[in-house]
Amino acid sequence: MKIMERARFDELLTQFDKIGPIAIVGDSGIDKYTQGEVRRISPEAPVPVVEVQKEWEKLGLAANIGHNLKDLGIDSTLCSVIGEDLRAPRFDDLLEDSGLKTWGIVRDAARPTIFKERITTSTQQVCRIDYEDKQNISPEVETKLLQRVQDFLEDHTALILEDYSKGTLTEKVIKDSIEMGKSAGKMVCVDPGVSTDPLFYKGCTLLKPNLKEAKLMVEHLGKTYSQLNLQDMASFLMDKLELEKLVITLGPEGMALMDRSIQMKEIEIIPTAAQEVYDVSGAGDTTISLLTAGLLAGATLSEAAFLGNCGARVVVAKKGTATVNRKELVDFYFRLVQSSKNEK
């Protein structure tokens, strides 16, 4: 892959210090990890018995974007919906422990606080247990959430919509957030949900689907993706959804980019930055965080994608939902440069 010049890499990371807070809207919850060892099969059923060795909790879903941005030295405000249950205070504690604000959180007694527990050994995941309600939030809660978004937009530099299709980002929340963001002159970046109507995202600044999501979007919009190559798929989504920028993440194949603001008519492929993959949890959160931060720092879409690519490769080498900080980005960059030299 083409490696960014060291001076430019350093310049962009330094510009992170000048970025104002970013507003984040989306589904949020808690990720719990229970790790142990399996030494026997249960006598009650043919299932493994996990002898627990340690447990820990982390911010999950859209809240992990706030955590990523904080670790990069960028402030943010999370606008999300949680329950009024026993897990809600724990969610607030995790936000505060991470140096994040609780001002944008709306409580809804009709919904549980999203909670995902992953049961793992040191080498693999045994199972995952989800506590959630995927029904759309009520109109009353929509109004409260959108008021939070409106309150924060004036003094925030950009808006990230993180859609996990858990009911927070309804049609109204998505469309109104994009409209408010554009009216305020803010960049609106969207990480889409797999089951959300893609037309809801129409007019956003940047859309970042993965390849599976992009194919589903194309089909929903009336095309059969098998009849389109990646170039045609990207062009189709750009036109139908009136996007300025599109990034399709391709897993181990990297990213495909298209940018209307510079009249880019052909997609650009950014190869992946090779790294051992341990756990993909949170990689998408890191990518959208660095894409947004990079663009706000003055990067081109290609440069922002390079930063996002590097950050994602750091995160997938960690256990569980993870983040990346600037030192880790710099260390990875040096390893990438050295690896490139060794290949020559």
KEKE-3310 file (N, C-alpha, C; in steps of 0.2 Angstrom, whole numbers, plus 5000, padded with zeros to 4 digits):
npx = (5004:5002:5011:5008:5017:5029:5030:5017:5009:5012:5008:4994:4990:4994:4985:4973:4972:4966:4953:4936:4923:4914:4898:4889:4877:4867:4864:4868:4877:4882:4897:4901:4913:4917:4929:4937:4942:4939:4937:4930:4915:4898:4888:4875:4870:4876:4887:4900:4908:4912:4925:4926:4938:4941:4932:4926:4920:4915:4912:4900:4895:4888:4894:4907:4913:4914:4923:4934:4937:4940:4952:4960:4962:4951:4937:4919:4901:4889:4874:4861:4850:4846:4840:4830:4835:4844:4856:4858:4864:4877:4881:4882:4892:4903:4904:4908:4920:4928:4930:4920:4905:4888:4878:4870:4862:4847:4834:4824:4810:4804:4812:4826:4843:4855:4864:4878:4885:4899:4905:4920:4935:4953:4957:4945:4928:4915:4901:4888:4878:4864:4855:4842:4831:4824:4814:4808:4812:4800:4789:4789:4801:4810:4808:4814:4827:4831:4831:4841:4852:4850:4853:4867:4873:4877:4889:4897:4908:4906:4895:4892:4883:4879:4873:4866:4855:4846:4835:4836:4840:4829:4818:4814:4824:4836:4834:4831:4842:4852:4847:4847:4861:4867:4860:4866:4879:4888:4898:4892:4893:4890:4889:4881:4866:4862:4849:4842:4833:4841:4838:4835:4847:4850:4859:4869:4885:4896:4896:4898:4898:4900:4905:4895:4884:4884:4880:4867:4861:4861:4853:4841:4838:4835:4843:4852:4865:4875:4875:4883:4899:4912:4915:4903:4894:4897:4896:4883:4877:4882:4875:4861:4859:4864:4877:4892:4904:4910:4914:4918:4921:4931:4935:4948:4953:4954:4949:4936:4935:4926:4924:4914:4917:4929:4928:4929:4928:4931:4933:4944:4955:4961:4973:4973:4981:4992:4990:4990:4974:4964:4952:4937:4929:4923:4931:4925:4920:4931:4936:4926:4928:4941:4941:4932:4938:4950:4946:4941:4953:4959:4963:4963:4951:4957:4968:4962:4956:4968:4972:4961:4962:4974:4971:4961:4967:4976:4966:4960:4969:4968:4960:4942:4930:4938:4949:4960:4974:4984:4998:4999:4994:5005:5016:5011:5012:5026:5030:5024:5031:5043:5041:5038:5050:5058:5052:5057)
npy = (4994:5012:5023:5036:5051:5055:5068:5073:5064:5067:5080:5080:5073:5082:5092:5087:5092:5104:5102:5105:5099:5084:5079:5065:5053:5039:5021:5015:5006:4994:4984:4968:4958:4941:4931:4915:4898:4882:4867:4856:4847:4851:4841:4842:4846:4845:4855:4867:4870:4885:4891:4905:4918:4931:4947:4961:4977:4988:5003:5002:5000:5016:5023:5019:5026:5039:5036:5032:5044:5052:5046:5049:5062:5071:5080:5075:5074:5063:5058:5049:5035:5027:5015:5015:5007:4995:4994:5007:5017:5012:5013:5027:5029:5022:5031:5043:5038:5037:5050:5056:5065:5066:5073:5072:5061:5052:5046:5031:5023:5013:5005:4993:4996:4994:4979:4969:4953:4944:4928:4921:4911:4911:4911:4910:4914:4909:4911:4924:4935:4944:4959:4968:4979:4980:4988:5003:5019:5029:5042:5053:5051:5052:5066:5072:5067:5073:5086:5087:5085:5096:5106:5104:5106:5119:5122:5112:5103:5093:5080:5064:5049:5034:5019:5005:4998:4997:5003:5017:5026:5031:5034:5048:5053:5051:5058:5071:5074:5074:5085:5095:5096:5099:5111:5119:5120:5109:5095:5079:5063:5046:5030:5016:5007:4989:4985:4997:5008:5014:5026:5035:5040:5050:5063:5065:5069:5060:5043:5027:5012:4994:4981:4971:4979:4989:4981:4977:4989:4993:4983:4986:4998:4995:4988:4974:4968:4959:4961:4972:4979:4984:4998:5002:5000:5009:5021:5021:5022:5034:5043:5040:5042:5055:5059:5066:5060:5044:5029:5013:4999:4985:4974:4963:4967:4981:4997:5006:5021:5036:5052:5066:5080:5082:5079:5066:5052:5039:5025:5024:5012:5008:4999:4986:4989:4977:4966:4956:4948:4949:4951:4958:4967:4983:4989:4996:5007:5013:5016:5025:5036:5040:5043:5054:5063:5065:5071:5083:5088:5092:5083:5075:5064:5052:5052:5053:5040:5032:5035:5030:5016:5012:5014:5005:4993:4992:4991:4978:4969:4969:4963:4961:4975:4989:5003:5016:5025:5041:5038:5024:5024:5031:5022:5011:5016:5018:5004:5000:5007:5002:4989:4990:4994:4983:4974:4979)
npz = (5000:4997:5007:5018:5018:5031:5037:5033:5039:5053:5054:5052:5063:5073:5070:5076:5088:5087:5083:5086:5098:5093:5089:5092:5087:5090:5093:5109:5122:5134:5133:5139:5145:5148:5154:5153:5157:5148:5154:5154:5150:5152:5164:5162:5150:5133:5133:5134:5150:5157:5166:5176:5175:5174:5172:5163:5159:5145:5136:5123:5105:5098:5109:5109:5099:5104:5114:5107:5100:5111:5116:5105:5108:5105:5109:5112:5111:5116:5110:5114:5118:5133:5145:5160:5170:5180:5174:5168:5177:5178:5164:5163:5173:5166:5155:5161:5167:5156:5153:5146:5142:5149:5146:5134:5135:5134:5144:5144:5150:5145:5138:5138:5144:5132:5133:5131:5133:5131:5131:5133:5130:5132:5119:5110:5106:5116:5117:5114:5123:5122:5128:5124:5115:5100:5094:5087:5095:5104:5098:5107:5114:5103:5100:5111:5110:5098:5101:5110:5100:5092:5102:5104:5091:5087:5093:5090:5079:5069:5064:5069:5064:5070:5066:5072:5070:5081:5085:5090:5080:5071:5056:5057:5066:5059:5047:5051:5059:5049:5041:5050:5053:5041:5038:5048:5043:5045:5044:5040:5045:5042:5048:5042:5046:5045:5042:5039:5029:5015:5009:5020:5023:5014:5006:5016:5021:5021:5019:5026:5022:5025:5014:5013:5018:5008:4997:5001:5001:4988:4982:4989:4983:4971:4962:4956:4965:4960:4947:4946:4946:4958:4956:4948:4958:4968:4961:4959:4972:4976:4967:4969:4983:4984:4989:4996:4999:4999:5007:5006:5016:5014:5022:5023:5011:5011:5007:4997:4989:4985:4979:4978:4979:4974:4961:4958:4948:4947:4957:4971:4977:4993:5000:5013:5029:5033:5047:5061:5065:5078:5085:5078:5084:5086:5076:5066:5072:5076:5063:5057:5066:5064:5051:5051:5060:5053:5041:5046:5051:5040:5030:5014:5007:5004:5012:5025:5025:5025:5038:5045:5041:5046:5060:5062:5060:5071:5081:5078:5082:5095:5111:5112:5112:5106:5107:5099:5102:5099:5101:5098:5085:5079:5082:5075:5062:5061:5061:5049:5040:5041:5038:5025:5020:5022:5013:5001)
capx = (5000:5005:5012:5008:5024:5030:5028:5010:5006:5013:5004:4987:4989:4994:4979:4968:4972:4962:4947:4931:4919:4910:4892:4888:4870:4866:4863:4873:4876:4888:4899:4904:4917:4918:4934:4938:4944:4935:4941:4925:4908:4893:4884:4868:4869:4883:4889:4906:4908:4918:4927:4927:4944:4940:4927:4927:4915:4917:4907:4899:4891:4890:4898:4914:4915:4916:4929:4939:4939:4943:4959:4963:4962:4946:4931:4913:4895:4885:4866:4858:4845:4847:4834:4830:4836:4850:4862:4859:4869:4883:4883:4884:4899:4908:4905:4912:4927:4931:4930:4914:4899:4882:4872:4866:4859:4840:4832:4817:4808:4801:4818:4832:4849:4858:4870:4880:4890:4903:4909:4926:4941:4959:4958:4939:4922:4910:4894:4886:4871:4861:4849:4840:4824:4826:4809:4810:4810:4793:4789:4791:4809:4813:4808:4819:4834:4833:4832:4848:4856:4849:4856:4874:4876:4880:4896:4901:4911:4903:4890:4892:4877:4881:4867:4867:4848:4844:4829:4838:4840:4823:4818:4814:4830:4841:4833:4831:4849:4856:4845:4850:4868:4868:4858:4871:4885:4892:4899:4888:4896:4886:4890:4874:4864:4862:4842:4839:4832:4847:4836:4835:4854:4851:4861:4874:4892:4900:4893:4904:4895:4905:4903:4889:4879:4883:4876:4860:4858:4860:4847:4835:4837:4832:4848:4855:4872:4879:4876:4887:4906:4912:4914:4896:4890:4899:4893:4875:4875:4883:4870:4855:4859:4866:4882:4898:4909:4908:4919:4916:4926:4931:4938:4955:4954:4955:4943:4935:4933:4924:4923:4911:4920:4935:4926:4932:4923:4933:4934:4951:4956:4966:4974:4973:4988:4992:4991:4986:4967:4962:4945:4935:4924:4925:4935:4921:4919:4938:4937:4922:4931:4947:4939:4929:4944:4955:4943:4941:4960:4961:4965:4959:4948:4962:4973:4958:4956:4974:4972:4956:4965:4979:4968:4957:4972:4978:4961:4958:4974:4966:4954:4936:4929:4944:4950:4967:4977:4989:5004:4998:4994:5012:5020:5009:5015:5033:5030:5022:5036:5049:5039:5038:5057:5060:5050:5061)
capy = (5000:5018:5025:5043:5054:5056:5075:5074:5060:5071:5086:5078:5071:5088:5096:5084:5096:5110:5100:5106:5093:5081:5076:5058:5051:5032:5016:5014:5001:4991:4977:4965:4952:4936:4926:4909:4892:4877:4861:4850:4847:4850:4835:4844:4846:4844:4862:4868:4874:4890:4893:4912:4920:4938:4950:4968:4981:4994:5006:4999:5004:5023:5026:5017:5031:5044:5033:5032:5051:5054:5043:5053:5069:5075:5079:5073:5073:5057:5059:5042:5033:5021:5013:5017:5001:4994:4995:5014:5020:5009:5016:5034:5028:5021:5037:5047:5035:5038:5057:5058:5069:5062:5078:5070:5055:5052:5040:5029:5018:5007:5001:4991:4998:4988:4975:4963:4949:4939:4923:4919:4909:4915:4910:4910:4916:4903:4913:4930:4936:4951:4961:4974:4980:4983:4992:5010:5023:5032:5049:5057:5050:5055:5073:5073:5066:5078:5092:5086:5086:5103:5110:5103:5107:5125:5123:5106:5104:5088:5075:5056:5045:5027:5016:4998:4996:4995:5007:5024:5030:5030:5038:5055:5055:5051:5063:5077:5075:5076:5091:5100:5096:5103:5118:5122:5120:5104:5089:5074:5057:5041:5023:5014:5000:4984:4985:5003:5010:5018:5033:5039:5044:5054:5070:5066:5071:5054:5037:5022:5005:4989:4978:4968:4984:4992:4977:4977:4996:4993:4979:4990:5004:4992:4985:4968:4969:4954:4964:4978:4979:4989:5004:5004:5000:5015:5027:5021:5024:5041:5047:5039:5045:5062:5059:5070:5056:5037:5024:5006:4995:4979:4970:4962:4970:4988:5002:5009:5028:5040:5059:5071:5086:5083:5076:5059:5048:5032:5023:5023:5007:5009:4992:4986:4989:4971:4965:4950:4950:4945:4953:4964:4971:4990:4992:5001:5013:5017:5019:5031:5041:5043:5047:5061:5067:5066:5076:5089:5090:5095:5078:5072:5057:5046:5053:5051:5033:5029:5035:5025:5010:5011:5013:4999:4987:4992:4988:4971:4965:4969:4959:4965:4982:4993:5010:5017:5032:5043:5034:5018:5026:5032:5016:5007:5019:5016:4997:5000:5010:4997:4983:4992:4994:4976:4971:4981)
capz = (5000:4997:5014:5019:5020:5038:5039:5033:5045:5059:5053:5053:5070:5077:5069:5080:5094:5085:5081:5091:5099:5088:5091:5090:5088:5089:5098:5113:5127:5137:5131:5145:5143:5154:5151:5158:5153:5147:5155:5154:5147:5157:5164:5162:5143:5129:5132:5138:5156:5157:5173:5175:5177:5174:5169:5162:5155:5141:5132:5116:5100:5097:5114:5108:5095:5109:5118:5102:5099:5117:5116:5100:5110:5103:5113:5109:5115:5114:5110:5114:5123:5137:5149:5167:5173:5184:5170:5166:5181:5176:5158:5165:5176:5161:5151:5166:5168:5150:5152:5142:5145:5150:5144:5128:5136:5136:5148:5142:5155:5141:5135:5142:5142:5128:5136:5127:5136:5127:5135:5129:5133:5130:5112:5106:5109:5117:5115:5116:5126:5121:5131:5120:5112:5093:5092:5087:5101:5103:5095:5113:5115:5097:5101:5116:5107:5092:5105:5112:5094:5090:5107:5103:5085:5086:5095:5088:5072:5065:5067:5067:5065:5071:5066:5073:5069:5087:5087:5091:5074:5067:5050:5059:5069:5054:5042:5054:5061:5043:5039:5055:5052:5034:5039:5052:5040:5048:5041:5043:5043:5044:5048:5042:5049:5040:5040:5038:5022:5014:5008:5026:5024:5008:5007:5021:5018:5020:5020:5027:5023:5023:5007:5014:5019:5002:4992:5003:4999:4981:4981:4991:4979:4964:4957:4958:4965:4956:4940:4946:4949:4964:4953:4947:4964:4971:4957:4960:4978:4976:4964:4972:4989:4984:4994:4994:4999:5000:5009:5007:5019:5011:5026:5022:5004:5011:5007:4991:4990:4980:4982:4973:4980:4969:4954:4958:4945:4947:4964:4973:4982:4998:5002:5020:5032:5035:5054:5064:5067:5084:5086:5074:5088:5087:5071:5062:5076:5075:5056:5056:5071:5061:5044:5053:5063:5047:5036:5050:5051:5033:5026:5009:5009:5004:5018:5030:5024:5027:5045:5047:5040:5052:5067:5062:5060:5078:5085:5077:5085:5103:5113:5113:5109:5108:5104:5097:5103:5094:5101:5095:5078:5077:5083:5069:5056:5060:5059:5042:5036:5042:5034:5018:5018:5022:5007:4995)
cpx = (5004:5005:5012:5015:5024:5028:5021:5006:5006:5008:4997:4985:4989:4988:4973:4967:4967:4955:4942:4928:4915:4904:4891:4881:4870:4864:4869:4872:4882:4890:4903:4907:4919:4923:4936:4941:4939:4939:4936:4919:4903:4889:4877:4866:4876:4885:4896:4905:4914:4919:4930:4934:4944:4935:4928:4921:4918:4911:4906:4895:4893:4895:4905:4917:4918:4922:4935:4942:4942:4951:4963:4964:4957:4940:4924:4907:4891:4878:4863:4853:4846:4840:4834:4830:4842:4856:4863:4864:4876:4886:4885:4891:4904:4909:4910:4919:4931:4932:4925:4908:4893:4876:4867:4862:4851:4838:4825:4815:4806:4806:4823:4838:4853:4864:4871:4886:4893:4907:4914:4931:4947:4960:4951:4933:4917:4903:4893:4879:4869:4855:4848:4833:4825:4820:4811:4808:4803:4794:4791:4798:4812:4813:4813:4826:4836:4834:4839:4853:4856:4853:4864:4877:4879:4887:4900:4903:4909:4898:4891:4886:4880:4875:4868:4860:4845:4838:4830:4837:4834:4823:4819:4821:4835:4840:4833:4838:4853:4854:4848:4857:4870:4866:4863:4878:4890:4893:4895:4890:4892:4889:4883:4873:4862:4854:4839:4838:4837:4844:4835:4842:4855:4853:4867:4881:4896:4896:4898:4900:4901:4902:4897:4883:4878:4879:4869:4857:4857:4854:4841:4833:4835:4837:4850:4862:4877:4880:4880:4894:4906:4912:4907:4892:4891:4896:4886:4873:4876:4878:4863:4854:4862:4872:4888:4904:4907:4914:4916:4921:4925:4935:4946:4958:4955:4949:4943:4932:4931:4922:4921:4915:4926:4934:4929:4927:4925:4935:4942:4951:4962:4967:4974:4980:4988:4994:4987:4979:4966:4955:4943:4931:4927:4929:4931:4920:4926:4938:4933:4925:4937:4946:4936:4934:4949:4952:4943:4948:4963:4964:4961:4956:4952:4967:4969:4957:4962:4974:4967:4959:4970:4976:4964:4962:4975:4973:4959:4963:4973:4961:4948:4935:4934:4944:4958:4968:4982:4996:5004:4998:5001:5016:5018:5012:5022:5034:5029:5027:5042:5047:5040:5046:5060:5058:5053:5067)
cpy = (5006:5021:5033:5046:5056:5063:5076:5070:5064:5077:5085:5077:5077:5092:5093:5089:5102:5109:5101:5099:5091:5078:5069:5056:5044:5028:5016:5009:4999:4985:4974:4959:4948:4931:4921:4904:4886:4870:4854:4852:4847:4844:4836:4844:4846:4851:4863:4872:4879:4892:4900:4914:4928:4941:4958:4971:4987:4997:5003:5003:5011:5026:5024:5022:5037:5042:5034:5039:5054:5052:5046:5060:5074:5074:5078:5073:5068:5059:5052:5041:5027:5020:5017:5011:5001:4995:5003:5017:5018:5012:5023:5033:5027:5027:5042:5045:5036:5045:5059:5061:5065:5067:5076:5064:5056:5045:5038:5023:5012:5003:4999:4995:4992:4985:4969:4959:4944:4935:4920:4915:4913:4915:4910:4912:4910:4905:4920:4931:4943:4953:4968:4974:4984:4987:4999:5014:5027:5039:5054:5057:5053:5063:5075:5072:5071:5085:5093:5088:5093:5108:5110:5106:5113:5126:5116:5106:5099:5084:5068:5053:5038:5023:5008:4995:4993:4999:5015:5028:5028:5035:5045:5057:5056:5057:5070:5079:5078:5083:5097:5101:5100:5110:5122:5122:5115:5098:5083:5067:5051:5034:5019:5008:4996:4983:4991:5005:5015:5025:5037:5043:5049:5061:5070:5067:5065:5048:5031:5015:5000:4986:4975:4973:4987:4988:4977:4984:4996:4989:4983:4995:5002:4989:4978:4968:4965:4956:4970:4976:4984:4996:5007:5004:5007:5021:5027:5024:5032:5045:5046:5042:5052:5063:5063:5065:5049:5033:5018:5002:4988:4974:4969:4965:4978:4992:5004:5016:5031:5047:5064:5078:5088:5080:5070:5054:5041:5031:5022:5017:5008:5002:4992:4986:4982:4970:4959:4952:4945:4945:4959:4969:4979:4993:4997:5007:5017:5020:5025:5037:5044:5046:5054:5065:5069:5072:5083:5092:5093:5090:5077:5066:5052:5046:5051:5043:5029:5029:5030:5018:5008:5010:5007:4993:4987:4989:4981:4967:4965:4964:4963:4972:4986:4999:5010:5024:5034:5040:5028:5019:5027:5026:5011:5009:5017:5008:4996:5002:5005:4991:4984:4992:4987:4972:4973:4978)
cpz = (5000:5004:5014:5021:5028:5040:5038:5038:5051:5059:5055:5060:5074:5076:5073:5086:5093:5083:5087:5093:5094:5091:5088:5092:5086:5094:5102:5119:5130:5134:5138:5142:5149:5151:5156:5154:5153:5148:5155:5151:5152:5158:5163:5154:5139:5127:5136:5145:5156:5164:5173:5178:5178:5170:5168:5158:5151:5138:5125:5112:5099:5102:5113:5103:5099:5113:5113:5101:5105:5117:5110:5102:5108:5107:5109:5114:5112:5115:5109:5118:5126:5141:5156:5172:5177:5181:5168:5170:5179:5169:5159:5168:5171:5156:5155:5167:5162:5148:5147:5145:5145:5148:5139:5129:5138:5139:5145:5146:5151:5138:5140:5140:5138:5132:5132:5131:5132:5132:5131:5134:5131:5122:5107:5110:5110:5115:5117:5118:5125:5124:5127:5117:5105:5091:5092:5093:5099:5101:5101:5114:5109:5098:5106:5114:5102:5096:5107:5106:5092:5095:5106:5097:5084:5088:5094:5081:5067:5068:5064:5069:5065:5072:5067:5073:5075:5090:5088:5085:5069:5061:5052:5062:5064:5050:5045:5057:5055:5041:5044:5054:5046:5035:5043:5049:5042:5044:5044:5041:5046:5043:5048:5045:5044:5038:5040:5031:5021:5012:5014:5026:5018:5010:5013:5018:5017:5023:5021:5028:5022:5017:5008:5014:5012:4997:4994:5001:4992:4979:4983:4987:4972:4960:4960:4959:4961:4949:4940:4949:4954:4961:4952:4953:4968:4968:4958:4966:4979:4973:4967:4979:4990:4989:4991:4994:5001:5002:5010:5010:5016:5015:5024:5015:5005:5011:5000:4992:4984:4983:4977:4973:4976:4962:4953:4954:4945:4955:4965:4978:4987:5001:5010:5022:5035:5043:5056:5066:5073:5085:5082:5078:5088:5081:5067:5065:5076:5068:5055:5061:5067:5054:5046:5055:5057:5043:5040:5051:5045:5028:5020:5011:5009:5010:5024:5031:5026:5035:5048:5046:5045:5058:5067:5063:5067:5082:5084:5080:5093:5104:5114:5110:5111:5105:5102:5099:5099:5095:5097:5087:5075:5077:5077:5063:5055:5058:5052:5038:5035:5038:5027:5015:5017:5016:5000:4994)
residu = (MET:LYS:ILE:MET:GLU:ARG:ALA:ARG:PHE:ASP:GLU:LEU:LEU:THR:GLN:PHE:ASP:LYS:ILE:GLY:PRO:ILE:ALA:ILE:VAL:GLY:ASP:SER:GLY:ILE:ASP:LYS:TYR:THR:GLN:GLY:GLU:VAL:ARG:ARG:ILE:SER:PRO:GLU:ALA:PRO:VAL:PRO:VAL:VAL:GLU:VAL:GLN:LYS:GLU:TRP:GLU:LYS:LEU:GLY:LEU:ALA:ALA:ASN:ILE:GLY:HIS:ASN:LEU:LYS:ASP:LEU:GLY:ILE:ASP:SER:THR:LEU:CYS:SER:VAL:ILE:GLY:GLU:ASP:LEU:ARG:ALA:PRO:ARG:PHE:ASP:ASP:LEU:LEU:GLU:ASP:SER:GLY:LEU:LYS:THR:TRP:GLY:ILE:VAL:ARG:ASP:ALA:ALA:ARG:PRO:THR:ILE:PHE:LYS:GLU:ARG:ILE:THR:THR:SER:THR:GLN:GLN:VAL:CYS:ARG:ILE:ASP:TYR:GLU:ASP:LYS:GLN:ASN:ILE:SER:PRO:GLU:VAL:GLU:THR:LYS:LEU:LEU:GLN:ARG:VAL:GLN:ASP:PHE:LEU:GLU:ASP:HIS:THR:ALA:LEU:ILE:LEU:GLU:ASP:TYR:SER:LYS:GLY:THR:LEU:THR:GLU:LYS:VAL:ILE:LYS:ASP:SER:ILE:GLU:MET:GLY:LYS:SER:ALA:GLY:LYS:MET:VAL:CYS:VAL:ASP:PRO:GLY:VAL:SER:THR:ASP:PRO:LEU:PHE:TYR:LYS:GLY:CYS:THR:LEU:LEU:LYS:PRO:ASN:LEU:LYS:GLU:ALA:LYS:LEU:MET:VAL:GLU:HIS:LEU:GLY:LYS:THR:TYR:SER:GLN:LEU:ASN:LEU:GLN:ASP:MET:ALA:SER:PHE:LEU:MET:ASP:LYS:LEU:GLU:LEU:GLU:LYS:LEU:VAL:ILE:THR:LEU:GLY:PRO:GLU:GLY:MET:ALA:LEU:MET:ASP:ARG:SER:ILE:GLN:MET:LYS:GLU:ILE:GLU:ILE:ILE:PRO:THR:ALA:ALA:GLN:GLU:VAL:TYR:ASP:VAL:SER:GLY:ALA:GLY:ASP:THR:THR:ILE:SER:LEU:LEU:THR:ALA:GLY:LEU:LEU:ALA:GLY:ALA:THR:LEU:SER:GLU:ALA:ALA:PHE:LEU:GLY:ASN:CYS:GLY:ALA:ARG:VAL:VAL:VAL:ALA:LYS:LYS:GLY:THR:ALA:THR:VAL:ASN:ARG:LYS:GLU:LEU:VAL:ASP:PHE:TYR:PHE:ARG:LEU:VAL:GLN:SER:SER:LYS:ASN:GLU:LYS)
# end
